[in-house]
Amino acid sequence: MSGNYHVQVIGGGPAGACCALRLAEWGRRVALEHHTRAATPLSQETLVDSARPLLESWGLLDLAATRWPGTPRHAVIWGDDEVRWRAGIDTSPGYKVVRSEFDSVLRARAVEGGVDMVTATSPEITAVATGKTAPPSAGTSVTTRSLPKTVALCGVVEGVDTWTDTTVIEAVPEGGWWWLPLEDGSASLALLADATDTRVRGIEGVVEAARESAHGPARTHAPPTWFGMNATPRLRTSRRGEVLIGDAASTIDPLSSQGVEKGLASAEEAAYVVNTLLTRPQDREAVLAHHRAWERDLYEAHARRALAFYAREQRFPDAAFWKTRHAALDPEPSTEDDELPARLAPAPDLVPRTVWRRGNRVLLPEAGWTVGDAAPLSRVADVPIASLLELLGDGASIDDVVAAAAARPELYLSTPKRVEGALRQLYRRGFLAGA
């Protein structure tokens, strides 16, 4: 046990280790508390190619090198029985990481960067990065939003001699199969199933029915035992004011292959939040509110993407898994081609609220606006909202605003198309209304 630390980070996975390292690089005294967890059959994880910028920014590309034997293939059996090969796989194969090795190296780098692997007695700030389950020492959190309850039934298949160079995602009435070949001749196999359906029918009943429905590797391969774990996408908030990071803040659908990527993004934002709390303690509540909104927006973006992907599968409308996920999908938002009122004005319930933007190692306050519980904004498409509201006044047409924007010094670099796009986005978000 030790004291005199600025920050205690609890949890030494990608989110916790990276956040701790960044804060140490910024001169903070950081304690990192890590507890080894029981291993699961899903020893490796995939990352989509969009993770590359984050991996590069953290200096982790060498740890997530493309580990596919030969040219990888990615198959999707979704919407019908046809096997479709994802476009662009030759140039964007994605990455694989062995989580135990990946996490261990991240903790070692954190220590090299000045982080102490100890438990602090009285840190100024506590950040929780304990994954899906927080220990008692991390305080309490409450789930504020979630998608339908999901369980991942997974295991390792040994002695694989087919589908050895192909990852597979396949929809069946019971849920979604995920197949990942490993370098040692085995493969990870997981079924994302409805939690309630699994309790009613039992693991074996759900798995056997899902295997019989499969056209991919799940039909002919099965692990000797199945391991079940909670895979429900959900958003949490802290009851005690800790900064929640990574899966402790929110979990996303495993089929997205973006869990590690999201953890790294969350770690970067959390580092700014913690450093700002230490630098500007008088703004604690406002900064924590900003962080909750940031994590909420990230969670909701992933949730919308996951539900849209599930909506593409319409073969099993009466199956429990698909019925609940289709019901959770919100109506499609309006598009840029939707007709807008002839004249626009600020919405009646539009109110000013501070926006926190990244500066030099801290978040800086900036005037922004919001409606309801929406995250406050100061810019849309990099166009300052304050200028648009001033040009709108009590009401103006889009053409009038676009024409007037050309004469404003702060808007002269914004093309007419960008200004019009910003107005449309603000209208769709409810920040503007018809005049």
N, C-alpha and C positions, 0 to 999 in steps of 0.2 A: 504494500500500500504506500502511496506517496501523495503529497499535496503540492500546492503552488503551481498548478497547471491552469492555463487559460481555458483549455478545452479537453473534455473527456469524450472520445469517440468509442461507442460500444458496438462491436461487430467488425471483424476484420476481413470481410468479403471485398469485392471490387469497389463498392460504394464507400464503405467505411475506410478502407486502406487509402484510397485515392483522395478522399476528403481530408484525412489526417495528413497525408503527405503535402497537399497543397497548402494547408494552413501552416505547417512547419516551414515550408519554403518562404512563406510570408512573414516569418519571424515569430510565430506563436509557439508557445510551449504546449505540446500536445501529448496526451496519454491515449494509447489505443488498447482497449480491452478485447481480447478475442477468446472465444470458447470453441473448442473443436466439436463438431457435430457428427452424428452418425452418418456414415456414407449411404448414398442412395444409388440405385441402379443407373441413374442418369449421370454418369461420370463426366460426360462431355456435352458441350453446348455448341450450337451453331450461331453464327452472327451473319446477318445479311450484309451486302456490300456497302450499304449506307453507313455502316459503323466505321468505315475507314477514316473519315476526318477526325472522329473522336479518338480512335485508337492512335492516330498520328499525333494529335494534340497532347495526349498523355504519354507519348513515347512507348506505346504498348504494341505497335504493329509487329515487332519481332516475336512477341508472345502469342499472337493470334495469326501466325502465318498460315497460309492455305495448306492444310494437312491432308488434302484429298489425294488418294492414290490415282495417278494418271489424271485424265480429264473428268471432273465430277459431272454428274447428271442430277437434275432435280425434277422429280416427277410429281404431278398433281392429278389426282383422280377426284374430281369435284364437279358437281352439276350433272354429270352423266358417267357412264362406265368407261369412257375413253381415257387412256393415259396421255396426258399432255406434258410436254417438256417445256420448262420455263424458258422464255426468251432471254438471250443475253448471257447464258451460262458460261460461254467460252471466255467472255471478257469479265464477268462479274460472278465468280464462283462463290463468293462469301468466304467465311472463315469457320474454323473449329477451334475450341479451346478445351483443354483438360482442366476442369475447374479446380481440382485440388492443387495442381501445379501452378496454374494461373494465379490463384488467390495467394499461395505461399510466396511466390515471387513478388507480388504486390506488397505484401506485408514486409518482406525483406527490404524492398526499395523504400518503404516508408521509414523503416528503422535507419537505413543509410542516410535518409534525408533529415534525420533529427527527431523522429517520433519515438517515444518510449513505450514499450509494451508493458504497461503497468495499469493498475486501477487507481485512479486519482481519488483522494478523500474529499476534496472540496473544490471542484473545478468551477470556473465562472460560468461556463456553458456546457451542457451535455447534448451530444448529438447521438442519435440512435440509428444504427444501421444493422440491425439484427435479423434482417430478412423477414420472413412471413410471421414469425413468432417472437415477440419480445420477452426477455427474461424479467423476473420481478425487479431486478436492479435497474431496469431501464424505465421504470414508471409504467403508466397505463396509457393505452390508446384506444380509440373508439372508431369503428367502421362507419363512415358517413355515406358511402355510395358503393354499390357492387353490381356486378352482372350476375346472371343465374349461377347457382352453386355448382361447381365443377370439381370432379375428382380425376386425378391422373393415375391410371393403372399401368404400371410399367415394370419392365424386367429386361434382362440381358439374354439374348439368344446366342448360344455357342455354335461353333462349327458352321458358319454361314458360307454357302458356296454359290448362291445366286443373289442378285440385287446387291452385290458387294461394292459397287461404285455409285450407288444411287440413293439419295434421300427421297423419301416418299411421304406425301400428305394425302390421305384418302378419307373421304366422307362415307360413312355407313349410317344406318338408322340409329345406332346406339351412340354415335358421336364422331370423333375424328381420330384416325390412326396417324402416328408419326413414327417413321422408320429412319434410323441413322446408323449406317455401317461404321464400324470402328477398325482401327489399324491391325488389331490382333486376330482378325478373322471372325469376330463376334459382331453383334449389332444391338443397339438399344431400340426397344419397341415400346411404345406408349399409346394408350387409348385415353383420350379426353372424353369423359362420360358425364352424364347428368348425375349429381350426387344423390338426389332423391330416388331416381330410377335404380341406381346401384344399391341403395339400401333395401329397396323393395325386392329386387330380383337377385341380389347377391353378386359378388364380384365374378364368380365363375359363370353365372348365368348370363351376365352382360357381356363378358369377354367371349364366350363361346358363340353367342348370337352374332357379335360383331365380326368374329373371324369367318363365320359362314357367309356373311354378307360381303366380305372383302374380295377384291380382285387383285390386289397387290400382295406384297410379301407377308402381310399379317395372316393371309389365308393358309399359308404353308409353313409358317414359322411361329413358334411360341416359346417363351422362357419357361423354365421348370417351375418357377414361382412368380407370383405377381405382387408387386409392392404398391400400395395405395397412398396417395398424399393429396392434400388440398391444393387445388389449382384454380380457385375462384378469383377472377380479377376483382380487386376492391381497393377503395381509397380509405386511408386512415388519417386521423388527426390526433395530436397529443393532448391529453388532459392536464399535463403538468408543465407545459411550455418547453419541452425538449424539441430539438430540431430533428425531424424524421427524415431519413435518407434512404434512397433505393427502395427495396421491397418493403421496408418498414413503413414507408410513406404510401406506397401503392404497388400492387402487383398487376401484371398485364397478362393477356392470353399467351400461353406458352407457344402456340403455333406461330406466333409472330417472329420468333427467333430474335427478339430485340431486348431480352431481359438484361443482358450484360451492357448493351448499348445504353439502355435507359438508366441503368445504375451509374454509369460513368457521367451521363448528363446531369443526373441528380446530384452526384458528388461535387461537380463543379459549381452548380448553383448554391448548394449547401455551404460550400467554402466561403462564397461571397456573403451569404446570409450570416454565418457565424462571425466572420471578420467584421461585418457591419455592426452586429450586436455588441461586439467588444469595443468597437470604435465609437459608436453612437448609442450608448445604453439608454439614453432618453427616448429613443425611437423604437424601443423593443417591441411594443405591441403592433406598431405599424409594419415593422419589418417582418415579424412573424406572420402577420396577416398576408403580407405579400407572398411569403414562402408557401403558405397554405394554398393561395390562389394559383401560384406557379405549378405546384404539384398537382392540383386539381385539373388545371388545363392540360397538363401532360397526360394524366390518366384518361381524361375524357377524349383526347385525340386518339389514343390507342384503343379505347373502348369503341369509338365510332368506327375505326378501321376494322376491328375484329368483327363487329356486328355486320358491317357491310360485306365482309368476306363470307360470313355465315349465310347472309341473305342470298348469295349466289347459288346456294344449294337448296333446291325446291322439290327434290324427289321424295322427301319423307316428312310431309307437313304435319302428320299426326303423331310422329315419334316424339317422346318426351323431351329429348335433347334439343331437337330442332324447333319444336313448338315454343318453348320458353325463350329461346334466343331470337327467333323471329319476332316474338311479341315485345322484346326489349328494344328493338330497333326503332328509333325515332323517325318520323317522316323526313324524306329528303329535303335539305334546305333549298331555298330558291337559288337559281343560278344567275350569272351576270346578265343573261339575256331576258330575265324577268322584267316586266314593265314597272317602272318607278313612277311615283306621282310627278305631275308636271313641275311642282315646286316642292322643295325640301326645306325643313327647318329643324333645329334641335328638338329632340323628343322632350315632352313636358317633364318627365322624371329624370332627365339627364342631370347629374350632379357632379361637381368637381371632387376629385379624390387623388391623393398623391400616388404617383407611379414611381417605382424604384427601378433604376436602370444601372447596369454594370458600369463602374468607373475603374479607377486604378486600385484594384484589390478590394474595393468596397462597393456597395450599392449606393447610388446617389438619388436624392428625391427630385422629382420633376412633376410639374403640374399635369394632371390627367383628368379623365372623366369616366363615369360609369353609369349604368342603369341596373337597378335591382342588385343581384348578387354577382353580376358579371365582373370579370377581372377588369380593373381600370386600365385605360389605354391613354397614351400620350401621342402615339403615332400609328398610322395604318399605311402599309406599303411604303414606309419611310416618309410619309407625308404628315407634317405636324397637324394634329387635330385642332389646336387652338386657332390656327390660321384659317382652316376651313369653316369653323364655327363663326369666326368674325366675318368672313365673306358671305356666309348664309344669312346672317342677321336674323330678322323675323321671318325670312322666307326668300328663296331665290331658286332659279332653275339651275340644272346641272351646267347648261351651256354658259349661263352668266358667271357661275363660279369658276369654270375652266378658263373663261376669257379673262376674268379679273386676276386669277392666280398667276398668269404670265407676267403681271406687273409687280408681283410681290417678291422682294429679294430672297426671302427664305423658301420660296416655291419655284424660283425660275429654273432650277434643275429638274423639277418634276414635270414630266411630259404630260400633255393633256390626257392621254390614256391612263396614266398613273393617277392623276387627280380624280378622274371620273371613276376609276376602279376603287379608290379610297372612299368616295362618297357612296358607292354601291355597297361596299362592305359595311360601312357605318349604318346604312339603312337596314341591311339584313341583320345586323347585331342589335337593332333596336335603339341605336344612339340617335338616329334621325327619324323624322316622321313627315307625313305630308303636311304642307303649309296651307 
